[in-house]
């Protein structure tokens, strides 16, 4: 995936940031013992990167903009201190899946239960859902559609104000807890779908305009304000961001499918439409 940290074959970690409005952003890595601020090298088309042997799983990191503002990784896999805090370096391969042979169910068998993690159980967590999967099976449910879990500011949200699409919100648990829920659902014969929002970002905690204003375009408007840029200058990176997000949830988390929110508000006058490109990318992998 071109977005987010990547562990290289030699053990070093590569961090990348698309920041076409910045001159010299920096990478800041922190843990209980030390804090490092490292320069990032420009590598063309608005991208900056830093490859370092100082990073390890569990540390937090952020990007320091030219102004000194600290921002989370737009492809953060986890935000332990919420949307305004630093990102956590996650090992995407650490979880050991127990049901590798799961292949889903025929669509004709789908009886879908739309589920909000925060309100479904007293715990309001992924683990709380796991404890009640038997109940859903007894009801005759064969598939769960999770309402959006992308990181949002605060502890309570319906999910449609997400600002970090790659980071499951910490209010519900850690990434491994979400993977455990998906694993457990498959053990119960349940498909698991995820509701994703690709038509806007929430108003609080979205820092993209500070370093990549071309993520948005004045060509279109949505009920939530300025539209995401799928067809204007610099749109190739924006399109790739969302296409890779879809692949990320399907590959790294093994969701059975995605429900795309309010597709009528995904404005794109180019060819192919970003939704067509996304569908083709998914079909090319599965």
C-alpha positions in Angstrom: 0.0 0.0 0.0 1.5 3.4 -1.0 -0.1 5.1 2.0 0.9 4.6 5.7 4.1 3.0 7.2 5.7 0.1 5.5 8.3 -2.3 7.0 11.0 -2.9 4.5 12.9 -6.2 4.0 15.9 -4.9 6.0 13.6 -4.1 9.0 13.5 -0.4 8.6 10.2 1.5 8.4 9.3 3.8 5.6 6.9 6.6 6.4 5.3 8.6 3.6 3.2 11.8 3.5 1.5 13.4 0.5 1.8 17.1 1.3 2.0 19.2 -1.9 1.5 22.4 0.1 4.5 21.8 2.3 8.2 22.5 1.8 9.9 20.4 4.5 7.6 18.4 6.8 9.2 16.3 9.5 8.5 12.9 11.1 8.2 12.8 14.9 8.5 9.4 16.6 7.8 9.0 20.4 7.6 6.5 23.1 8.1 6.4 26.9 11.8 6.8 26.6 12.6 9.2 23.8 11.3 11.4 21.0 12.9 11.7 17.6 12.3 14.4 15.0 13.6 13.3 11.6 13.7 15.1 8.3 11.6 13.8 5.4 13.0 13.7 1.8 10.9 15.0 -1.1 10.4 12.3 -3.7 8.3 14.0 -6.3 4.6 14.8 -7.0 4.1 16.3 -3.5 5.3 13.2 -1.7 7.8 13.1 1.2 9.3 10.1 2.9 11.5 9.0 5.7 13.1 5.6 6.1 14.4 4.9 9.6 15.6 2.1 11.9 14.4 4.0 15.0 10.8 3.1 14.6 9.1 0.0 16.2 5.7 -1.4 16.7 3.8 0.4 19.5 5.5 3.7 19.2 3.5 6.8 18.3 4.3 9.2 15.5 3.0 12.3 13.8 4.1 14.7 11.0 5.3 18.2 11.8 4.3 20.7 9.2 6.3 23.8 8.2 4.2 25.8 10.7 5.1 23.4 13.5 1.6 21.9 13.6 1.6 18.2 14.5 -0.8 16.1 12.4 -1.7 12.4 12.4 -0.9 10.2 9.5 -3.9 10.4 7.0 -3.4 6.6 6.6 -3.0 5.9 10.3 -3.9 2.4 11.3 -4.8 3.4 14.9 -5.3 6.6 17.0 -4.8 5.6 20.6 -5.4 9.3 21.8 -8.2 10.1 19.4 -8.3 11.9 16.1 -6.2 14.9 17.2 -3.4 12.8 18.7 -0.5 10.9 17.3 -0.8 7.7 15.3 0.4 4.4 16.5 2.7 2.2 14.5 0.8 -1.1 14.0 2.1 -4.4 12.7 -0.6 -5.4 10.2 0.5 -9.0 10.3 0.6 -9.5 14.0 -3.0 -10.9 14.3 -3.2 -14.7 13.8 -6.3 -15.6 12.0 -8.1 -18.7 13.1 -10.5 -19.2 10.2 -8.3 -19.0 7.1 -10.7 -21.2 5.1 -13.7 -18.8 5.3 -15.1 -18.0 1.8 -18.3 -16.3 2.6 -21.9 -17.3 1.8 -24.0 -17.0 -1.3 -25.6 -13.6 -1.6 -29.1 -15.2 -1.8 -28.6 -16.3 1.9 -27.9 -12.8 3.1 -30.1 -11.6 6.0 -28.3 -8.4 7.1 -28.3 -6.8 10.5 -27.1 -3.2 10.6 -25.0 -2.8 13.8 -23.6 0.2 15.6 -20.7 -1.1 17.7 -21.0 1.6 20.4 -24.7 1.0 21.1 -25.1 -2.7 20.4 -23.8 -3.9 23.8 -23.4 -2.4 27.3 -19.6 -2.5 26.7 -19.9 -0.6 23.4 -16.9 -2.4 22.0 -15.9 -5.0 19.4 -15.5 -7.5 22.3 -19.1 -6.7 23.4 -20.3 -7.6 19.9 -18.4 -10.9 20.0 -20.2 -11.9 23.2 -23.6 -11.6 21.5 -22.9 -13.2 18.1 -24.9 -16.3 19.2 -27.9 -14.1 19.7 -27.7 -12.9 16.1 -27.4 -16.4 14.8 -30.5 -17.4 16.8 -32.4 -14.6 15.2 -31.6 -16.0 11.8 -29.1 -13.3 10.8 -26.4 -14.4 8.3 -24.6 -11.1 7.8 -23.7 -8.1 9.9 -23.1 -4.6 8.4 -21.0 -2.5 10.8 -21.8 1.2 10.7 -18.7 3.2 10.0 -15.8 2.7 12.4 -13.3 5.2 10.8 -11.7 7.3 13.6 -13.8 10.3 14.7 -13.2 12.8 17.5 -14.7 12.0 20.9 -16.2 8.8 22.2 -19.7 8.8 20.6 -20.6 9.1 17.0 -22.8 7.4 14.4 -19.7 7.0 12.3 -20.5 9.5 9.5 -18.1 12.2 10.8 -14.9 10.0 10.4 -11.7 11.8 9.5 -9.1 9.0 9.4 -10.5 6.3 7.1 -7.8 3.7 7.8 -8.0 3.8 11.6 -10.8 1.9 13.4 -11.9 4.1 16.2 -10.2 3.5 19.6 -13.5 4.0 21.4 -14.5 0.5 20.3 -11.1 -1.2 20.9 -7.9 -1.9 19.2 -7.3 -3.1 15.6 -6.7 -6.6 16.8 -10.1 -6.5 18.6 -11.8 -5.6 15.3 -10.0 -8.5 13.6 -11.1 -10.8 16.4 -14.7 -9.8 15.8 -14.4 -10.6 12.1 -12.8 -13.9 12.9 -15.4 -14.8 15.4 -18.2 -13.8 13.1 -16.8 -16.1 10.4 -16.6 -18.9 13.0 -20.4 -18.4 13.6 -21.1 -18.5 9.8 -21.7 -14.8 9.7 -20.5 -12.5 6.9 -19.3 -9.1 8.0 -19.6 -6.0 5.9 -18.3 -2.5 6.6 -20.0 0.8 5.9 -17.5 3.2 4.5 -17.8 7.0 3.8 -16.0 8.2 0.7 -18.1 11.3 0.0 -16.8 13.7 2.8 -14.7 14.0 5.9 -16.0 15.1 9.3 -15.6 18.7 10.3 -13.5 18.1 13.4 -10.0 16.5 13.2 -9.6 16.7 9.4 -6.1 18.2 8.9 -5.8 17.6 5.1 -6.4 21.2 4.1 -3.3 22.2 6.2 -0.9 20.3 3.9 -2.9 18.9 0.9 -5.6 21.3 0.1 -5.9 19.7 -3.4 -7.6 16.8 -1.6 -10.7 18.9 -2.1 -12.1 20.7 -5.1 -14.3 23.8 -5.6 -15.7 22.2 -8.8 -18.3 20.3 -6.8 -20.1 20.8 -3.6 -21.8 18.3 -1.3 -24.4 18.7 1.6 -21.3 18.7 3.9 -19.3 21.4 2.0 -16.4 21.2 -0.4 -16.2 18.0 -2.4 -13.4 15.5 -2.3 -11.3 15.9 -5.4 -11.9 12.9 -7.7 -11.6 14.7 -11.0 -9.6 17.9 -10.7 -5.8 18.6 -10.6 -3.9 16.2 -8.4 -6.9 13.8 -8.2 -4.9 10.7 -9.0 -3.5 10.5 -5.5 -6.9 11.2 -3.9 -8.5 8.5 -6.0 -5.7 6.0 -5.1 -6.2 6.9 -1.4 -9.8 5.7 -1.4 -9.3 2.7 -3.7 -6.5 1.5 -1.4 -8.7 2.1 1.6 -11.3 -0.3 0.1 -8.6 -2.9 -0.6 -7.2 -2.4 2.9 -10.5 -3.3 4.7 -11.0 -6.3 2.4 -7.5 -7.7 2.5 -6.0 -6.7 5.9 -9.2 -7.1 7.9 -10.9 -9.7 5.7 -14.3 -8.0 5.6 -16.7 -9.8 3.3 -17.7 -6.6 1.5 -18.3 -2.9 1.8 -21.4 -0.7 1.8 -20.5 2.7 0.3 -22.4 5.6 1.9 -24.3 8.2 -0.2 -22.6 7.4 -3.5 -24.7 10.1 -5.2 -22.5 12.6 -3.4 -19.3 11.2 -4.8 -18.9 13.7 -7.6 -16.6 12.7 -10.4 -16.9 13.9 -14.1 -13.9 12.0 -15.2 -13.6 8.6 -16.9 -13.6 6.1 -15.5 -15.7 7.3 -12.5 -13.8 6.6 -9.3 -16.4 4.1 -8.2 -15.9 2.2 -11.4 -12.1 2.2 -10.8 -12.6 1.1 -7.3 -14.9 -1.8 -8.3 -12.4 -2.9 -11.0 -9.5 -2.8 -8.5 -11.4 -5.0 -6.0 -12.5 -7.5 -8.7 -8.9 -7.6 -9.8 -7.8 -8.8 -6.3 -10.6 -11.2 -5.5 
